[in-house]
Amino acid sequence: MAAADPLAVYPLGSAFDEEGRLLLGGCRATDLAREHGTPAYVVVEDDLRAQARAYREAFDRHAPGSHVSFASKANPCTAVLRVLEQEGLGCDVASGGELALALHAGFAPDRIHVHGNAKSEAELAAAVEAGVRHVVLDGLDEIERLARVAAERGRVQPVLLRITPDVRGDTHDGISTGQAESKFGFGMDDARVALDRVRGHAGLRLDGLHFHVGSQLLELDVFRRAVRAVAPLMDGLGELNLGGGLGVAYTADQVAQLPSVDAYVREKVAAVRDLLGDRVRIGDEPGRSLVGRAGVTLYTVQTVKRNVVTWVGVDGGMADNLRPMLYGARYEAQIADRFAPRTAADGTLVPGAHARVTGKHCESSDVVVADALLDAPRAGDVLVTPVTGAYGYAMSNTYNGVPRPPVVFVGGGRSRVVVRRERVDELWARDVD
Ligand SMILES: *Cc1c(COP(=O)(O)O)cnc(C)c1O
């Protein structure tokens, strides 16, 4: 079954040169691997900007005045944040560290939202002192704590209340957040108590509500169900933040299922307008769908082994992409200079053969791509996995003493390192004798 478009899930502008070698942002993938080493995260800047613009334009079309924030946990690196800041987005953070990073990248505090189900007092203080647009309250304990932190500093802190709407989207349990037993947000009963308590504090200004039902969602009806669920609590409130959640197509077979950004925005806006009227201001917090497709990972094949299956061992794995392990996430992979299936120069079809791409880490579950169709992989080949721009770099770690890969931006035939590769001596940089 040949995919109609071999580059269907690759970043915008990806192409092949005359010899069938993959080009990313006008750069040959094999050249990028040689120049920057592997594994490497490659980000196509044009794709990043195009997705940001798609969001901004869709909201300007369907609900002008809405604000769109990047959920920074999806790709928390300065260069990515800077691009999205330049494109006019706000920023969502979920810890003191992410707050510091967002400020470092240049986000104005009044474009930052602070999330977290277990924020510390120090994190609340940092948010208040920075003057963030919203602290999104997540539990009853936090209300009193934030009120005190704000009062001690003579500030009035604008807040949203995160509600658990008790709806479930069709996604993996690990990234579903809107169900009643979620650790996030206020259940519907607690929400009423919380609303009263927040209104009783002079140091808190209640602007509205927030929900985030989950991630990697390919169906849009869940958002209307969520808006319907929280609507009874919206009485008199001016703002509703609908979280993020739009999925990306990781594999070619998911492309047809994936709603466009415009369809996603249209559906969310329509749900709010139908159920809450024209006056409610809308917020949205895309993560994965902003950055996922812009990124690919380059690896070098180290070994090919055949037993029951063909194993292709690469120089990265679960330390640079935890998602297959965490969620059984499926990816595609290709040899960067000879995609399969393809028609060779002499007109014959090169079908490719099934292979399991595995990482170098000491775990059997260190799978990169469980089932890839590859053209005769051999040691030294550059292997590319698309759609690693979200939650890859973000969750990278140094398991097995593997330094974290660089992030390389590409565009217009040029590349530049925006995060350098970690050095081996940084593995013990924090060790004390
Ligand atoms: C993770 C998260 C998002 C972004 O989710 P995506 O599925 O990546 O779009 C938005 N809001 C909150 C509160 C989140 O925790």
The ligand as an SDF file (V2000), in Angstrom:
LIG
                    3D

 15 15  0  0  0  0  0  0  0  0999 V2000
   -0.7180   20.3620   27.5840 C   0  0  0  0  0  0  0  0  0  0  0  0
   -1.6710   21.4650   27.7280 C   0  0  0  0  0  0  0  0  0  0  0  0
   -2.0980   22.1670   26.5980 C   0  0  0  0  0  0  0  0  0  0  0  0
   -1.6550   21.8240   25.2100 C   0  0  0  0  0  0  0  0  0  0  0  0
   -2.0990   20.5960   24.8020 O   0  0  0  0  0  0  0  0  0  0  0  0
   -1.8520   20.0870   23.3090 P   0  0  0  0  0  0  0  0  0  0  0  0
   -2.6060   18.8260   23.2600 O   0  0  0  0  0  0  0  0  0  0  0  0
   -0.4010   19.9160   23.1440 O   0  0  0  0  0  0  0  0  0  0  0  0
   -2.4210   21.1010   22.3900 O   0  0  0  0  0  0  0  0  0  0  0  0
   -2.9380   23.2220   26.7840 C   0  0  0  0  0  0  0  0  0  0  0  0
   -3.3870   23.5760   28.0180 N   0  0  0  0  0  0  0  0  0  0  0  0
   -3.0020   22.9080   29.1210 C   0  0  0  0  0  0  0  0  0  0  0  0
   -3.4890   23.3500   30.4320 C   0  0  0  0  0  0  0  0  0  0  0  0
   -2.1490   21.8330   29.0180 C   0  0  0  0  0  0  0  0  0  0  0  0
   -1.7800   21.1720   30.1190 O   0  0  0  0  0  0  0  0  0  0  0  0
  1  2  1  0
  2  3  1  0
  2 14  2  0
  3  4  1  0
  3 10  2  0
  4  5  1  0
  5  6  1  0
  6  7  2  0
  6  8  1  0
  6  9  1  0
 10 11  1  0
 11 12  2  0
 12 13  1  0
 12 14  1  0
 14 15  1  0
M  END
$$$$
